[in-house]
Amino acid sequence: MEGRLLEGCIDVIHHLIGTPYGDIKTFRKTHMKDESVLWYLENYEANPSEIRRILLQIEYAD
């Protein structure tokens, strides 16, 4: 694999979606150019159903 590693706690990241702090498209244009993104997401207390909903929210926000 090759790309820029972006990491974070999924329990926190999902609260950033739709805010200026969760604007991945602008971040990529400004800081990453043509690099691929490798996401590493950790979980603190979300159950599997919540994680699935969060991942869908992230996908639809793109």
mmJSON file of the N, C-alpha and C atoms, coordinates in Angstrom:
{"data_MODEL":{"atom_site":{
"group_PDB":["ATOM","ATOM","ATOM","ATOM","ATOM","ATOM","ATOM","ATOM","ATOM","ATOM","ATOM","ATOM","ATOM","ATOM","ATOM","ATOM","ATOM","ATOM","ATOM","ATOM","ATOM","ATOM","ATOM","ATOM","ATOM","ATOM","ATOM","ATOM","ATOM","ATOM","ATOM","ATOM","ATOM","ATOM","ATOM","ATOM","ATOM","ATOM","ATOM","ATOM","ATOM","ATOM","ATOM","ATOM","ATOM","ATOM","ATOM","ATOM","ATOM","ATOM","ATOM","ATOM","ATOM","ATOM","ATOM","ATOM","ATOM","ATOM","ATOM","ATOM","ATOM","ATOM","ATOM","ATOM","ATOM","ATOM","ATOM","ATOM","ATOM","ATOM","ATOM","ATOM","ATOM","ATOM","ATOM","ATOM","ATOM","ATOM","ATOM","ATOM","ATOM","ATOM","ATOM","ATOM","ATOM","ATOM","ATOM","ATOM","ATOM","ATOM","ATOM","ATOM","ATOM","ATOM","ATOM","ATOM","ATOM","ATOM","ATOM","ATOM","ATOM","ATOM","ATOM","ATOM","ATOM","ATOM","ATOM","ATOM","ATOM","ATOM","ATOM","ATOM","ATOM","ATOM","ATOM","ATOM","ATOM","ATOM","ATOM","ATOM","ATOM","ATOM","ATOM","ATOM","ATOM","ATOM","ATOM","ATOM","ATOM","ATOM","ATOM","ATOM","ATOM","ATOM","ATOM","ATOM","ATOM","ATOM","ATOM","ATOM","ATOM","ATOM","ATOM","ATOM","ATOM","ATOM","ATOM","ATOM","ATOM","ATOM","ATOM","ATOM","ATOM","ATOM","ATOM","ATOM","ATOM","ATOM","ATOM","ATOM","ATOM","ATOM","ATOM","ATOM","ATOM","ATOM","ATOM","ATOM","ATOM","ATOM","ATOM","ATOM","ATOM","ATOM","ATOM","ATOM","ATOM","ATOM","ATOM","ATOM","ATOM","ATOM","ATOM","ATOM","ATOM","ATOM"],
"id":[1,2,3,4,5,6,7,8,9,10,11,12,13,14,15,16,17,18,19,20,21,22,23,24,25,26,27,28,29,30,31,32,33,34,35,36,37,38,39,40,41,42,43,44,45,46,47,48,49,50,51,52,53,54,55,56,57,58,59,60,61,62,63,64,65,66,67,68,69,70,71,72,73,74,75,76,77,78,79,80,81,82,83,84,85,86,87,88,89,90,91,92,93,94,95,96,97,98,99,100,101,102,103,104,105,106,107,108,109,110,111,112,113,114,115,116,117,118,119,120,121,122,123,124,125,126,127,128,129,130,131,132,133,134,135,136,137,138,139,140,141,142,143,144,145,146,147,148,149,150,151,152,153,154,155,156,157,158,159,160,161,162,163,164,165,166,167,168,169,170,171,172,173,174,175,176,177,178,179,180,181,182,183,184,185,186],
"type_symbol":["N","C","C","N","C","C","N","C","C","N","C","C","N","C","C","N","C","C","N","C","C","N","C","C","N","C","C","N","C","C","N","C","C","N","C","C","N","C","C","N","C","C","N","C","C","N","C","C","N","C","C","N","C","C","N","C","C","N","C","C","N","C","C","N","C","C","N","C","C","N","C","C","N","C","C","N","C","C","N","C","C","N","C","C","N","C","C","N","C","C","N","C","C","N","C","C","N","C","C","N","C","C","N","C","C","N","C","C","N","C","C","N","C","C","N","C","C","N","C","C","N","C","C","N","C","C","N","C","C","N","C","C","N","C","C","N","C","C","N","C","C","N","C","C","N","C","C","N","C","C","N","C","C","N","C","C","N","C","C","N","C","C","N","C","C","N","C","C","N","C","C","N","C","C","N","C","C","N","C","C","N","C","C","N","C","C"],
"label_atom_id":["N","CA","C","N","CA","C","N","CA","C","N","CA","C","N","CA","C","N","CA","C","N","CA","C","N","CA","C","N","CA","C","N","CA","C","N","CA","C","N","CA","C","N","CA","C","N","CA","C","N","CA","C","N","CA","C","N","CA","C","N","CA","C","N","CA","C","N","CA","C","N","CA","C","N","CA","C","N","CA","C","N","CA","C","N","CA","C","N","CA","C","N","CA","C","N","CA","C","N","CA","C","N","CA","C","N","CA","C","N","CA","C","N","CA","C","N","CA","C","N","CA","C","N","CA","C","N","CA","C","N","CA","C","N","CA","C","N","CA","C","N","CA","C","N","CA","C","N","CA","C","N","CA","C","N","CA","C","N","CA","C","N","CA","C","N","CA","C","N","CA","C","N","CA","C","N","CA","C","N","CA","C","N","CA","C","N","CA","C","N","CA","C","N","CA","C","N","CA","C","N","CA","C","N","CA","C","N","CA","C","N","CA","C","N","CA","C"],
"label_alt_id":[null,null,null,null,null,null,null,null,null,null,null,null,null,null,null,null,null,null,null,null,null,null,null,null,null,null,null,null,null,null,null,null,null,null,null,null,null,null,null,null,null,null,null,null,null,null,null,null,null,null,null,null,null,null,null,null,null,null,null,null,null,null,null,null,null,null,null,null,null,null,null,null,null,null,null,null,null,null,null,null,null,null,null,null,null,null,null,null,null,null,null,null,null,null,null,null,null,null,null,null,null,null,null,null,null,null,null,null,null,null,null,null,null,null,null,null,null,null,null,null,null,null,null,null,null,null,null,null,null,null,null,null,null,null,null,null,null,null,null,null,null,null,null,null,null,null,null,null,null,null,null,null,null,null,null,null,null,null,null,null,null,null,null,null,null,null,null,null,null,null,null,null,null,null,null,null,null,null,null,null,null,null,null,null,null,null],
"label_comp_id":["MET","MET","MET","GLU","GLU","GLU","GLY","GLY","GLY","ARG","ARG","ARG","LEU","LEU","LEU","LEU","LEU","LEU","GLU","GLU","GLU","GLY","GLY","GLY","CYS","CYS","CYS","ILE","ILE","ILE","ASP","ASP","ASP","VAL","VAL","VAL","ILE","ILE","ILE","HIS","HIS","HIS","HIS","HIS","HIS","LEU","LEU","LEU","ILE","ILE","ILE","GLY","GLY","GLY","THR","THR","THR","PRO","PRO","PRO","TYR","TYR","TYR","GLY","GLY","GLY","ASP","ASP","ASP","ILE","ILE","ILE","LYS","LYS","LYS","THR","THR","THR","PHE","PHE","PHE","ARG","ARG","ARG","LYS","LYS","LYS","THR","THR","THR","HIS","HIS","HIS","MET","MET","MET","LYS","LYS","LYS","ASP","ASP","ASP","GLU","GLU","GLU","SER","SER","SER","VAL","VAL","VAL","LEU","LEU","LEU","TRP","TRP","TRP","TYR","TYR","TYR","LEU","LEU","LEU","GLU","GLU","GLU","ASN","ASN","ASN","TYR","TYR","TYR","GLU","GLU","GLU","ALA","ALA","ALA","ASN","ASN","ASN","PRO","PRO","PRO","SER","SER","SER","GLU","GLU","GLU","ILE","ILE","ILE","ARG","ARG","ARG","ARG","ARG","ARG","ILE","ILE","ILE","LEU","LEU","LEU","LEU","LEU","LEU","GLN","GLN","GLN","ILE","ILE","ILE","GLU","GLU","GLU","TYR","TYR","TYR","ALA","ALA","ALA","ASP","ASP","ASP"],
"label_asym_id":["A","A","A","A","A","A","A","A","A","A","A","A","A","A","A","A","A","A","A","A","A","A","A","A","A","A","A","A","A","A","A","A","A","A","A","A","A","A","A","A","A","A","A","A","A","A","A","A","A","A","A","A","A","A","A","A","A","A","A","A","A","A","A","A","A","A","A","A","A","A","A","A","A","A","A","A","A","A","A","A","A","A","A","A","A","A","A","A","A","A","A","A","A","A","A","A","A","A","A","A","A","A","A","A","A","A","A","A","A","A","A","A","A","A","A","A","A","A","A","A","A","A","A","A","A","A","A","A","A","A","A","A","A","A","A","A","A","A","A","A","A","A","A","A","A","A","A","A","A","A","A","A","A","A","A","A","A","A","A","A","A","A","A","A","A","A","A","A","A","A","A","A","A","A","A","A","A","A","A","A","A","A","A","A","A","A"],
"label_entity_id":["1","1","1","1","1","1","1","1","1","1","1","1","1","1","1","1","1","1","1","1","1","1","1","1","1","1","1","1","1","1","1","1","1","1","1","1","1","1","1","1","1","1","1","1","1","1","1","1","1","1","1","1","1","1","1","1","1","1","1","1","1","1","1","1","1","1","1","1","1","1","1","1","1","1","1","1","1","1","1","1","1","1","1","1","1","1","1","1","1","1","1","1","1","1","1","1","1","1","1","1","1","1","1","1","1","1","1","1","1","1","1","1","1","1","1","1","1","1","1","1","1","1","1","1","1","1","1","1","1","1","1","1","1","1","1","1","1","1","1","1","1","1","1","1","1","1","1","1","1","1","1","1","1","1","1","1","1","1","1","1","1","1","1","1","1","1","1","1","1","1","1","1","1","1","1","1","1","1","1","1","1","1","1","1","1","1"],
"label_seq_id":[1,1,1,2,2,2,3,3,3,4,4,4,5,5,5,6,6,6,7,7,7,8,8,8,9,9,9,10,10,10,11,11,11,12,12,12,13,13,13,14,14,14,15,15,15,16,16,16,17,17,17,18,18,18,19,19,19,20,20,20,21,21,21,22,22,22,23,23,23,24,24,24,25,25,25,26,26,26,27,27,27,28,28,28,29,29,29,30,30,30,31,31,31,32,32,32,33,33,33,34,34,34,35,35,35,36,36,36,37,37,37,38,38,38,39,39,39,40,40,40,41,41,41,42,42,42,43,43,43,44,44,44,45,45,45,46,46,46,47,47,47,48,48,48,49,49,49,50,50,50,51,51,51,52,52,52,53,53,53,54,54,54,55,55,55,56,56,56,57,57,57,58,58,58,59,59,59,60,60,60,61,61,61,62,62,62],
"pdbx_PDB_ins_code":[null,null,null,null,null,null,null,null,null,null,null,null,null,null,null,null,null,null,null,null,null,null,null,null,null,null,null,null,null,null,null,null,null,null,null,null,null,null,null,null,null,null,null,null,null,null,null,null,null,null,null,null,null,null,null,null,null,null,null,null,null,null,null,null,null,null,null,null,null,null,null,null,null,null,null,null,null,null,null,null,null,null,null,null,null,null,null,null,null,null,null,null,null,null,null,null,null,null,null,null,null,null,null,null,null,null,null,null,null,null,null,null,null,null,null,null,null,null,null,null,null,null,null,null,null,null,null,null,null,null,null,null,null,null,null,null,null,null,null,null,null,null,null,null,null,null,null,null,null,null,null,null,null,null,null,null,null,null,null,null,null,null,null,null,null,null,null,null,null,null,null,null,null,null,null,null,null,null,null,null,null,null,null,null,null,null],
"Cartn_x":[0.831,0.0,0.875,0.318,1.042,0.033,0.333,-0.549,-0.338,-1.103,-1.039,-1.955,-1.426,-2.19,-2.91,-4.23,-5.046,-5.697,-5.568,-5.993,-6.843,-7.741,-8.523,-9.539,-10.168,-11.202,-12.536,-13.149,-14.389,-15.506,-15.455,-16.457,-16.401,-15.234,-15.054,-15.19,-14.59,-14.563,-15.964,-16.899,-18.227,-18.916,-18.498,-19.06,-18.512,-17.42,-16.8,-17.379,-18.096,-18.66,-19.64,-19.469,-20.333,-19.858,-18.744,-18.18,-16.925,-16.408,-15.159,-13.995,-14.054,-12.976,-13.071,-14.173,-14.353,-14.353,-13.812,-13.802,-12.573,-12.69,-11.569,-11.183,-12.158,-11.841,-10.9,-11.186,-10.327,-8.97,-8.959,-7.702,-6.82,-7.418,-6.642,-6.091,-6.907,-6.446,-5.309,-5.403,-4.423,-3.129,-3.229,-2.065,-1.583,-2.397,-2.04,-1.857,-2.316,-2.214,-2.808,-1.998,-2.505,-2.244,-1.976,-1.71,-2.997,-2.871,-3.988,-4.144,-5.335,-5.599,-5.77,-5.082,-5.269,-5.873,-7.084,-7.752,-7.467,-7.101,-6.974,-7.915,-9.0,-10.013,-10.071,-9.985,-10.116,-11.494,-11.913,-13.22,-13.073,-13.777,-13.723,-14.919,-16.134,-17.28,-18.471,-18.329,-19.435,-19.608,-20.859,-21.111,-21.117,-21.127,-21.049,-22.127,-23.347,-24.423,-24.11,-23.621,-23.262,-22.113,-21.126,-19.988,-20.468,-21.373,-21.917,-22.622,-23.432,-24.125,-23.133,-22.09,-21.072,-20.355,-19.989,-19.303,-20.187,-21.485,-22.409,-22.517,-22.551,-22.588,-21.349,-20.188,-18.946,-19.004,-19.465,-19.539,-20.487,-21.657,-22.639,-22.239,-21.41,-20.968,-19.947,-19.314,-18.249,-18.754],
"Cartn_y":[-1.174,0.0,1.237,2.273,3.542,4.673,5.686,6.835,7.532,8.581,9.354,8.696,8.413,7.772,8.836,8.753,9.61,8.719,9.104,8.247,9.029,8.335,8.978,8.04,8.502,7.742,7.999,6.94,7.077,7.678,7.463,8.037,9.572,10.132,11.585,12.117,11.423,11.895,12.101,11.237,11.378,12.675,13.285,14.572,15.725,15.5,16.55,16.623,15.591,15.549,16.706,17.436,18.574,19.876,19.853,21.073,21.441,22.652,23.015,22.106,21.484,20.6,19.208,18.909,17.61,17.674,18.742,18.946,18.27,16.993,16.204,16.619,16.984,17.379,18.582,19.595,20.776,20.429,19.601,19.173,18.482,17.585,16.861,17.811,18.752,19.702,20.575,20.978,21.872,21.171,19.982,19.352,18.069,17.446,16.11,15.965,16.901,16.824,15.513,14.65,13.421,12.169,12.326,11.169,10.41,9.119,8.308,8.487,8.175,8.256,6.85,6.565,5.327,5.71,5.263,5.584,4.509,4.931,4.036,4.584,3.866,4.33,3.395,3.975,3.183,3.449,2.585,2.688,2.633,3.535,3.52,2.782,3.219,2.554,2.366,2.632,2.408,0.911,0.473,-0.935,-1.148,-2.369,-2.617,-1.913,-1.83,-1.13,0.359,0.962,2.387,2.63,1.747,1.895,1.843,0.932,0.835,2.131,2.687,3.955,5.096,5.137,6.183,6.078,4.868,4.687,5.107,4.816,5.279,6.793,7.401,8.854,9.473,8.883,9.367,9.216,8.076,7.838,8.827,9.047,9.942,11.402,11.755,13.14,13.531,12.561,12.837,13.483],
"Cartn_z":[0.0,0.0,0.0,-0.564,-0.604,-0.523,0.253,0.379,1.701,1.912,3.152,4.171,5.355,6.411,7.235,7.269,8.116,9.158,10.413,11.512,12.476,13.138,14.173,14.772,15.819,16.505,15.803,15.304,14.54,15.392,16.71,17.607,17.589,17.349,17.314,15.885,14.938,13.553,12.99,13.338,12.741,13.158,14.257,14.667,13.825,13.108,12.297,10.887,10.473,9.121,8.946,7.859,7.578,8.193,8.896,9.469,8.675,8.854,8.178,8.562,9.73,10.18,9.561,8.935,8.312,6.797,6.229,4.778,4.164,3.893,3.382,1.964,1.128,-0.254,-0.281,0.511,0.561,1.165,2.214,2.822,1.789,1.009,-0.002,-1.057,-1.527,-2.548,-2.025,-0.765,-0.174,0.222,0.809,1.426,0.765,-0.082,-0.529,-2.033,-2.808,-4.272,-4.783,-5.38,-5.989,-5.167,-3.879,-3.028,-2.714,-2.539,-2.078,-0.575,-0.077,1.356,1.902,2.989,3.735,5.078,5.337,6.586,7.627,8.81,9.957,11.016,11.252,12.192,13.385,14.563,15.775,16.377,17.266,17.882,19.395,20.082,21.538,22.124,21.756,22.361,21.428,20.153,19.223,18.971,18.934,18.65,17.125,16.649,15.196,14.374,14.895,14.166,14.025,15.095,15.056,14.083,14.082,13.167,11.726,11.417,10.053,9.668,10.569,10.282,10.086,10.914,10.792,9.454,9.054,7.766,6.603,6.682,5.637,5.629,6.816,6.904,6.265,6.509,5.923,4.408,3.926,2.486,1.796,2.363,1.744,1.842,2.803,2.954,1.907,1.272,0.305,-0.93],
"occupancy":[1.0,1.0,1.0,1.0,1.0,1.0,1.0,1.0,1.0,1.0,1.0,1.0,1.0,1.0,1.0,1.0,1.0,1.0,1.0,1.0,1.0,1.0,1.0,1.0,1.0,1.0,1.0,1.0,1.0,1.0,1.0,1.0,1.0,1.0,1.0,1.0,1.0,1.0,1.0,1.0,1.0,1.0,1.0,1.0,1.0,1.0,1.0,1.0,1.0,1.0,1.0,1.0,1.0,1.0,1.0,1.0,1.0,1.0,1.0,1.0,1.0,1.0,1.0,1.0,1.0,1.0,1.0,1.0,1.0,1.0,1.0,1.0,1.0,1.0,1.0,1.0,1.0,1.0,1.0,1.0,1.0,1.0,1.0,1.0,1.0,1.0,1.0,1.0,1.0,1.0,1.0,1.0,1.0,1.0,1.0,1.0,1.0,1.0,1.0,1.0,1.0,1.0,1.0,1.0,1.0,1.0,1.0,1.0,1.0,1.0,1.0,1.0,1.0,1.0,1.0,1.0,1.0,1.0,1.0,1.0,1.0,1.0,1.0,1.0,1.0,1.0,1.0,1.0,1.0,1.0,1.0,1.0,1.0,1.0,1.0,1.0,1.0,1.0,1.0,1.0,1.0,1.0,1.0,1.0,1.0,1.0,1.0,1.0,1.0,1.0,1.0,1.0,1.0,1.0,1.0,1.0,1.0,1.0,1.0,1.0,1.0,1.0,1.0,1.0,1.0,1.0,1.0,1.0,1.0,1.0,1.0,1.0,1.0,1.0,1.0,1.0,1.0,1.0,1.0,1.0,1.0,1.0,1.0,1.0,1.0,1.0],
"B_iso_or_equiv":[0.0,0.0,0.0,0.0,0.0,0.0,0.0,0.0,0.0,0.0,0.0,0.0,0.0,0.0,0.0,0.0,0.0,0.0,0.0,0.0,0.0,0.0,0.0,0.0,0.0,0.0,0.0,0.0,0.0,0.0,0.0,0.0,0.0,0.0,0.0,0.0,0.0,0.0,0.0,0.0,0.0,0.0,0.0,0.0,0.0,0.0,0.0,0.0,0.0,0.0,0.0,0.0,0.0,0.0,0.0,0.0,0.0,0.0,0.0,0.0,0.0,0.0,0.0,0.0,0.0,0.0,0.0,0.0,0.0,0.0,0.0,0.0,0.0,0.0,0.0,0.0,0.0,0.0,0.0,0.0,0.0,0.0,0.0,0.0,0.0,0.0,0.0,0.0,0.0,0.0,0.0,0.0,0.0,0.0,0.0,0.0,0.0,0.0,0.0,0.0,0.0,0.0,0.0,0.0,0.0,0.0,0.0,0.0,0.0,0.0,0.0,0.0,0.0,0.0,0.0,0.0,0.0,0.0,0.0,0.0,0.0,0.0,0.0,0.0,0.0,0.0,0.0,0.0,0.0,0.0,0.0,0.0,0.0,0.0,0.0,0.0,0.0,0.0,0.0,0.0,0.0,0.0,0.0,0.0,0.0,0.0,0.0,0.0,0.0,0.0,0.0,0.0,0.0,0.0,0.0,0.0,0.0,0.0,0.0,0.0,0.0,0.0,0.0,0.0,0.0,0.0,0.0,0.0,0.0,0.0,0.0,0.0,0.0,0.0,0.0,0.0,0.0,0.0,0.0,0.0,0.0,0.0,0.0,0.0,0.0,0.0],
"pdbx_formal_charge":[null,null,null,null,null,null,null,null,null,null,null,null,null,null,null,null,null,null,null,null,null,null,null,null,null,null,null,null,null,null,null,null,null,null,null,null,null,null,null,null,null,null,null,null,null,null,null,null,null,null,null,null,null,null,null,null,null,null,null,null,null,null,null,null,null,null,null,null,null,null,null,null,null,null,null,null,null,null,null,null,null,null,null,null,null,null,null,null,null,null,null,null,null,null,null,null,null,null,null,null,null,null,null,null,null,null,null,null,null,null,null,null,null,null,null,null,null,null,null,null,null,null,null,null,null,null,null,null,null,null,null,null,null,null,null,null,null,null,null,null,null,null,null,null,null,null,null,null,null,null,null,null,null,null,null,null,null,null,null,null,null,null,null,null,null,null,null,null,null,null,null,null,null,null,null,null,null,null,null,null,null,null,null,null,null,null],
"auth_seq_id":[1,1,1,2,2,2,3,3,3,4,4,4,5,5,5,6,6,6,7,7,7,8,8,8,9,9,9,10,10,10,11,11,11,12,12,12,13,13,13,14,14,14,15,15,15,16,16,16,17,17,17,18,18,18,19,19,19,20,20,20,21,21,21,22,22,22,23,23,23,24,24,24,25,25,25,26,26,26,27,27,27,28,28,28,29,29,29,30,30,30,31,31,31,32,32,32,33,33,33,34,34,34,35,35,35,36,36,36,37,37,37,38,38,38,39,39,39,40,40,40,41,41,41,42,42,42,43,43,43,44,44,44,45,45,45,46,46,46,47,47,47,48,48,48,49,49,49,50,50,50,51,51,51,52,52,52,53,53,53,54,54,54,55,55,55,56,56,56,57,57,57,58,58,58,59,59,59,60,60,60,61,61,61,62,62,62],
"auth_comp_id":["MET","MET","MET","GLU","GLU","GLU","GLY","GLY","GLY","ARG","ARG","ARG","LEU","LEU","LEU","LEU","LEU","LEU","GLU","GLU","GLU","GLY","GLY","GLY","CYS","CYS","CYS","ILE","ILE","ILE","ASP","ASP","ASP","VAL","VAL","VAL","ILE","ILE","ILE","HIS","HIS","HIS","HIS","HIS","HIS","LEU","LEU","LEU","ILE","ILE","ILE","GLY","GLY","GLY","THR","THR","THR","PRO","PRO","PRO","TYR","TYR","TYR","GLY","GLY","GLY","ASP","ASP","ASP","ILE","ILE","ILE","LYS","LYS","LYS","THR","THR","THR","PHE","PHE","PHE","ARG","ARG","ARG","LYS","LYS","LYS","THR","THR","THR","HIS","HIS","HIS","MET","MET","MET","LYS","LYS","LYS","ASP","ASP","ASP","GLU","GLU","GLU","SER","SER","SER","VAL","VAL","VAL","LEU","LEU","LEU","TRP","TRP","TRP","TYR","TYR","TYR","LEU","LEU","LEU","GLU","GLU","GLU","ASN","ASN","ASN","TYR","TYR","TYR","GLU","GLU","GLU","ALA","ALA","ALA","ASN","ASN","ASN","PRO","PRO","PRO","SER","SER","SER","GLU","GLU","GLU","ILE","ILE","ILE","ARG","ARG","ARG","ARG","ARG","ARG","ILE","ILE","ILE","LEU","LEU","LEU","LEU","LEU","LEU","GLN","GLN","GLN","ILE","ILE","ILE","GLU","GLU","GLU","TYR","TYR","TYR","ALA","ALA","ALA","ASP","ASP","ASP"],
"auth_asym_id":["A","A","A","A","A","A","A","A","A","A","A","A","A","A","A","A","A","A","A","A","A","A","A","A","A","A","A","A","A","A","A","A","A","A","A","A","A","A","A","A","A","A","A","A","A","A","A","A","A","A","A","A","A","A","A","A","A","A","A","A","A","A","A","A","A","A","A","A","A","A","A","A","A","A","A","A","A","A","A","A","A","A","A","A","A","A","A","A","A","A","A","A","A","A","A","A","A","A","A","A","A","A","A","A","A","A","A","A","A","A","A","A","A","A","A","A","A","A","A","A","A","A","A","A","A","A","A","A","A","A","A","A","A","A","A","A","A","A","A","A","A","A","A","A","A","A","A","A","A","A","A","A","A","A","A","A","A","A","A","A","A","A","A","A","A","A","A","A","A","A","A","A","A","A","A","A","A","A","A","A","A","A","A","A","A","A"],
"auth_atom_id":["N","CA","C","N","CA","C","N","CA","C","N","CA","C","N","CA","C","N","CA","C","N","CA","C","N","CA","C","N","CA","C","N","CA","C","N","CA","C","N","CA","C","N","CA","C","N","CA","C","N","CA","C","N","CA","C","N","CA","C","N","CA","C","N","CA","C","N","CA","C","N","CA","C","N","CA","C","N","CA","C","N","CA","C","N","CA","C","N","CA","C","N","CA","C","N","CA","C","N","CA","C","N","CA","C","N","CA","C","N","CA","C","N","CA","C","N","CA","C","N","CA","C","N","CA","C","N","CA","C","N","CA","C","N","CA","C","N","CA","C","N","CA","C","N","CA","C","N","CA","C","N","CA","C","N","CA","C","N","CA","C","N","CA","C","N","CA","C","N","CA","C","N","CA","C","N","CA","C","N","CA","C","N","CA","C","N","CA","C","N","CA","C","N","CA","C","N","CA","C","N","CA","C","N","CA","C","N","CA","C","N","CA","C","N","CA","C"],
"pdbx_PDB_model_num":[1,1,1,1,1,1,1,1,1,1,1,1,1,1,1,1,1,1,1,1,1,1,1,1,1,1,1,1,1,1,1,1,1,1,1,1,1,1,1,1,1,1,1,1,1,1,1,1,1,1,1,1,1,1,1,1,1,1,1,1,1,1,1,1,1,1,1,1,1,1,1,1,1,1,1,1,1,1,1,1,1,1,1,1,1,1,1,1,1,1,1,1,1,1,1,1,1,1,1,1,1,1,1,1,1,1,1,1,1,1,1,1,1,1,1,1,1,1,1,1,1,1,1,1,1,1,1,1,1,1,1,1,1,1,1,1,1,1,1,1,1,1,1,1,1,1,1,1,1,1,1,1,1,1,1,1,1,1,1,1,1,1,1,1,1,1,1,1,1,1,1,1,1,1,1,1,1,1,1,1,1,1,1,1,1,1]
}}}
